[in-house]
Amino acid sequence: MLSTKLVCIALVSLAFGQVYLVASEETITLCPTNFTQVADKCLLVDGSWKNFYESDRHCRSLNAGLLSISNPTEFNVINEWLPIIAPYQPEFWTSGNKLGGTSDYYWQSTGQKAVYLPWSAGQPTTTAGDCLTLMANVTMTPEEAILSVHRLTVKPCTQWAPHICQAPLEIFKTQLCLNTTAFFEAKIPV
């Protein structure tokens, strides 16, 4: 009789424990260390001046790629974030380029054709180069320098500029796990 009760209690405990385990599952998204979540990306501004190739190599050393822009919403969020993180920096390398003899621009970090291209006034200038930077116009006042919204500009890939690395969000699932010895630690009144 006692052993039947004990088995029933154990089975009920395990059943409730499994239900609780499933009910407590949670998905968490985080950015890698030193990256900041901006829209659905993790971004890192590097203020050191490098050419396009060195910038790309630096981002890849961080398991990331240079910035790509896929839509107006993402572009606007990035432009709201840039004055906070780098208020006096007018230019950044992106992964956009038309290397390889193509007439279309591609995002090197994703391999996708660049469909959304928010150009600066007078751009693209095809004779200016093959790589894309985000460039803001600078207006000087007696008190300060004011940067406009960053937009895409064509530039020779061998010139220098700071850059923005992008990494994907890291997705984790958390679950509440049962203590495997809980059944044996339980004290059942007789």
DRENKOLKOL-731921 format. One record per residue (C-alpha): residue in one letter; x, y, z. Coordinates in steps of 0.001 Angstrom, whole numbers, plus 500000, padded with zeros to 6 digits. Layout:
N
<site vexmar="a" X="X" Y="Y" Z="Z"/>
...
! end
This chain:
190
<site vexmar="m" X="500000" Y="500000" Z="500000"/>
<site vexmar="l" X="502783" Y="502417" Z="500935"/>
<site vexmar="s" X="504752" Y="501521" Z="497822"/>
<site vexmar="t" X="501658" Y="502048" Z="495614"/>
<site vexmar="k" X="501167" Y="505502" Z="497178"/>
<site vexmar="l" X="504823" Y="506263" Z="496700"/>
<site vexmar="v" X="504735" Y="505269" Z="493023"/>
<site vexmar="c" X="501562" Y="507324" Z="492421"/>
<site vexmar="i" X="503075" Y="510383" Z="494100"/>
<site vexmar="a" X="506267" Y="509969" Z="492070"/>
<site vexmar="l" X="504356" Y="509691" Z="488782"/>
<site vexmar="v" X="502169" Y="512701" Z="489567"/>
<site vexmar="s" X="505252" Y="514699" Z="490592"/>
<site vexmar="l" X="507028" Y="513825" Z="487361"/>
<site vexmar="a" X="503949" Y="514699" Z="485276"/>
<site vexmar="f" X="503550" Y="518087" Z="486958"/>
<site vexmar="g" X="507297" Y="518671" Z="486714"/>
<site vexmar="q" X="507225" Y="518074" Z="482955"/>
<site vexmar="v" X="504223" Y="520385" Z="482505"/>
<site vexmar="y" X="506034" Y="523027" Z="484529"/>
<site vexmar="l" X="509191" Y="522482" Z="482486"/>
<site vexmar="v" X="507369" Y="523131" Z="479201"/>
<site vexmar="a" X="505498" Y="526107" Z="480671"/>
<site vexmar="s" X="508735" Y="527732" Z="481824"/>
<site vexmar="e" X="510552" Y="527708" Z="478472"/>
<site vexmar="e" X="511698" Y="531158" Z="477375"/>
<site vexmar="t" X="513539" Y="532461" Z="474309"/>
<site vexmar="i" X="516141" Y="535174" Z="474850"/>
<site vexmar="t" X="517994" Y="537141" Z="472159"/>
<site vexmar="l" X="521316" Y="538774" Z="472959"/>
<site vexmar="c" X="524084" Y="540531" Z="471087"/>
<site vexmar="p" X="527719" Y="539417" Z="471256"/>
<site vexmar="t" X="529960" Y="541241" Z="473736"/>
<site vexmar="n" X="530498" Y="544943" Z="472882"/>
<site vexmar="f" X="527734" Y="544926" Z="470223"/>
<site vexmar="t" X="524489" Y="546888" Z="470658"/>
<site vexmar="q" X="521087" Y="545739" Z="469443"/>
<site vexmar="v" X="519801" Y="548180" Z="466816"/>
<site vexmar="a" X="516601" Y="547071" Z="465077"/>
<site vexmar="d" X="517078" Y="543323" Z="464492"/>
<site vexmar="k" X="520866" Y="543533" Z="464282"/>
<site vexmar="c" X="523787" Y="543741" Z="466620"/>
<site vexmar="l" X="526040" Y="546674" Z="465671"/>
<site vexmar="l" X="529498" Y="547837" Z="466689"/>
<site vexmar="v" X="531078" Y="551114" Z="465583"/>
<site vexmar="d" X="534850" Y="550988" Z="465158"/>
<site vexmar="g" X="536298" Y="554494" Z="464954"/>
<site vexmar="s" X="539699" Y="553396" Z="463646"/>
<site vexmar="w" X="540343" Y="554427" Z="460051"/>
<site vexmar="k" X="540819" Y="551521" Z="457655"/>
<site vexmar="n" X="540155" Y="550849" Z="453994"/>
<site vexmar="f" X="537176" Y="548724" Z="452941"/>
<site vexmar="y" X="539172" Y="545474" Z="452860"/>
<site vexmar="e" X="540784" Y="546003" Z="456283"/>
<site vexmar="s" X="537401" Y="546994" Z="457733"/>
<site vexmar="d" X="535783" Y="543846" Z="456339"/>
<site vexmar="r" X="538624" Y="541711" Z="457707"/>
<site vexmar="h" X="538293" Y="543367" Z="461139"/>
<site vexmar="c" X="534561" Y="542626" Z="461297"/>
<site vexmar="r" X="535133" Y="539023" Z="460206"/>
<site vexmar="s" X="537673" Y="538608" Z="463022"/>
<site vexmar="l" X="534750" Y="539388" Z="465364"/>
<site vexmar="n" X="532477" Y="536778" Z="463680"/>
<site vexmar="a" X="530584" Y="539648" Z="462072"/>
<site vexmar="g" X="530416" Y="541479" Z="458738"/>
<site vexmar="l" X="530247" Y="545086" Z="457632"/>
<site vexmar="l" X="526860" Y="546796" Z="457885"/>
<site vexmar="s" X="524131" Y="546049" Z="455341"/>
<site vexmar="i" X="520832" Y="547936" Z="455092"/>
<site vexmar="s" X="517709" Y="546075" Z="454021"/>
<site vexmar="n" X="514786" Y="548485" Z="454411"/>
<site vexmar="p" X="513744" Y="552058" Z="455337"/>
<site vexmar="t" X="512710" Y="551128" Z="458883"/>
<site vexmar="e" X="516099" Y="549633" Z="459653"/>
<site vexmar="f" X="517834" Y="552609" Z="457987"/>
<site vexmar="n" X="515891" Y="555096" Z="460146"/>
<site vexmar="v" X="516671" Y="553235" Z="463383"/>
<site vexmar="i" X="520378" Y="553132" Z="462491"/>
<site vexmar="n" X="520314" Y="556889" Z="461770"/>
<site vexmar="e" X="518690" Y="557536" Z="465158"/>
<site vexmar="w" X="521383" Y="555444" Z="466872"/>
<site vexmar="l" X="524478" Y="556862" Z="465109"/>
<site vexmar="p" X="524356" Y="560383" Z="466660"/>
<site vexmar="i" X="524223" Y="558759" Z="470103"/>
<site vexmar="i" X="527075" Y="556294" Z="469642"/>
<site vexmar="a" X="529297" Y="558379" Z="467301"/>
<site vexmar="p" X="528011" Y="561980" Z="467376"/>
<site vexmar="y" X="530904" Y="563567" Z="465451"/>
<site vexmar="q" X="531627" Y="560846" Z="462902"/>
<site vexmar="p" X="530335" Y="561723" Z="459417"/>
<site vexmar="e" X="531321" Y="558536" Z="457557"/>
<site vexmar="f" X="531348" Y="554729" Z="457959"/>
<site vexmar="w" X="532099" Y="551822" Z="455643"/>
<site vexmar="t" X="529200" Y="549506" Z="454860"/>
<site vexmar="s" X="529442" Y="546109" Z="453141"/>
<site vexmar="g" X="527898" Y="547539" Z="449953"/>
<site vexmar="n" X="530014" Y="547242" Z="446827"/>
<site vexmar="k" X="529999" Y="546392" Z="443148"/>
<site vexmar="l" X="533298" Y="544518" Z="443107"/>
<site vexmar="g" X="533721" Y="541776" Z="440546"/>
<site vexmar="g" X="532736" Y="543745" Z="437469"/>
<site vexmar="t" X="529017" Y="543861" Z="438184"/>
<site vexmar="s" X="526914" Y="546962" Z="437610"/>
<site vexmar="d" X="524706" Y="546155" Z="440627"/>
<site vexmar="y" X="525593" Y="546732" Z="444262"/>
<site vexmar="y" X="525655" Y="543798" Z="446693"/>
<site vexmar="w" X="525920" Y="543565" Z="450457"/>
<site vexmar="q" X="529118" Y="541609" Z="450993"/>
<site vexmar="s" X="528112" Y="540623" Z="454532"/>
<site vexmar="t" X="524928" Y="538865" Z="453348"/>
<site vexmar="g" X="525686" Y="538148" Z="449673"/>
<site vexmar="q" X="522335" Y="539707" Z="448735"/>
<site vexmar="k" X="521739" Y="542225" Z="445984"/>
<site vexmar="a" X="521317" Y="545694" Z="447488"/>
<site vexmar="v" X="517702" Y="546555" Z="446684"/>
<site vexmar="y" X="517182" Y="549401" Z="449153"/>
<site vexmar="l" X="519847" Y="552070" Z="448545"/>
<site vexmar="p" X="519236" Y="555400" Z="450362"/>
<site vexmar="w" X="521607" Y="557547" Z="448292"/>
<site vexmar="s" X="523076" Y="560919" Z="449219"/>
<site vexmar="a" X="522236" Y="563758" Z="446818"/>
<site vexmar="g" X="524108" Y="563354" Z="443531"/>
<site vexmar="q" X="524892" Y="559673" Z="444125"/>
<site vexmar="p" X="525701" Y="557133" Z="442862"/>
<site vexmar="t" X="528726" Y="558458" Z="441063"/>
<site vexmar="t" X="529994" Y="555382" Z="439260"/>
<site vexmar="t" X="533423" Y="556879" Z="438550"/>
<site vexmar="a" X="534011" Y="557580" Z="442260"/>
<site vexmar="g" X="534718" Y="553959" Z="443225"/>
<site vexmar="d" X="533150" Y="550589" Z="443913"/>
<site vexmar="c" X="532425" Y="550592" Z="447674"/>
<site vexmar="l" X="529698" Y="552266" Z="449738"/>
<site vexmar="t" X="529955" Y="554365" Z="452864"/>
<site vexmar="l" X="527274" Y="555953" Z="454997"/>
<site vexmar="m" X="528069" Y="559663" Z="454768"/>
<site vexmar="a" X="526484" Y="562618" Z="456550"/>
<site vexmar="n" X="526718" Y="566193" Z="455325"/>
<site vexmar="v" X="528382" Y="568468" Z="457857"/>
<site vexmar="t" X="527030" Y="571979" Z="458484"/>
<site vexmar="m" X="529308" Y="574246" Z="460494"/>
<site vexmar="t" X="527838" Y="576852" Z="462823"/>
<site vexmar="p" X="529821" Y="579117" Z="465181"/>
<site vexmar="e" X="528812" Y="576857" Z="468071"/>
<site vexmar="e" X="529081" Y="573357" Z="466601"/>
<site vexmar="a" X="529199" Y="571009" Z="463653"/>
<site vexmar="i" X="525789" Y="569571" Z="462755"/>
<site vexmar="l" X="525569" Y="566243" Z="460929"/>
<site vexmar="s" X="522664" Y="565452" Z="458626"/>
<site vexmar="v" X="521201" Y="561973" Z="458185"/>
<site vexmar="h" X="523796" Y="559432" Z="456991"/>
<site vexmar="r" X="523152" Y="558282" Z="453412"/>
<site vexmar="l" X="525010" Y="556045" Z="450966"/>
<site vexmar="t" X="527919" Y="557455" Z="448974"/>
<site vexmar="v" X="530246" Y="555746" Z="446482"/>
<site vexmar="k" X="533932" Y="555798" Z="447436"/>
<site vexmar="p" X="537141" Y="554068" Z="446305"/>
<site vexmar="c" X="537602" Y="550896" Z="448389"/>
<site vexmar="t" X="541239" Y="551784" Z="449175"/>
<site vexmar="q" X="540416" Y="555067" Z="450937"/>
<site vexmar="w" X="540073" Y="555154" Z="454697"/>
<site vexmar="a" X="537022" Y="555513" Z="456917"/>
<site vexmar="p" X="535720" Y="554117" Z="460217"/>
<site vexmar="h" X="533283" Y="551218" Z="459919"/>
<site vexmar="i" X="530247" Y="549535" Z="461432"/>
<site vexmar="c" X="530253" Y="545784" Z="462039"/>
<site vexmar="q" X="527016" Y="543820" Z="462224"/>
<site vexmar="a" X="526489" Y="540454" Z="463871"/>
<site vexmar="p" X="523333" Y="538373" Z="464071"/>
<site vexmar="l" X="521343" Y="538221" Z="467280"/>
<site vexmar="e" X="522240" Y="535168" Z="469363"/>
<site vexmar="i" X="519117" Y="533199" Z="470274"/>
<site vexmar="f" X="519004" Y="531174" Z="473477"/>
<site vexmar="k" X="516253" Y="529021" Z="474958"/>
<site vexmar="t" X="516055" Y="528752" Z="478702"/>
<site vexmar="q" X="514200" Y="526042" Z="480551"/>
<site vexmar="l" X="513612" Y="525375" Z="484187"/>
<site vexmar="c" X="515112" Y="521968" Z="484854"/>
<site vexmar="l" X="513963" Y="519571" Z="487556"/>
<site vexmar="n" X="516449" Y="518474" Z="490155"/>
<site vexmar="t" X="516921" Y="514811" Z="489251"/>
<site vexmar="t" X="517332" Y="513872" Z="492911"/>
<site vexmar="a" X="514188" Y="515687" Z="494093"/>
<site vexmar="f" X="512129" Y="512481" Z="494207"/>
<site vexmar="f" X="514661" Y="510838" Z="496505"/>
<site vexmar="e" X="514869" Y="513877" Z="498750"/>
<site vexmar="a" X="511116" Y="514074" Z="499164"/>
<site vexmar="k" X="509790" Y="513101" Z="502569"/>
<site vexmar="i" X="506409" Y="511463" Z="502455"/>
<site vexmar="p" X="504348" Y="511209" Z="505646"/>
<site vexmar="v" X="503301" Y="507648" Z="506544"/>
! end
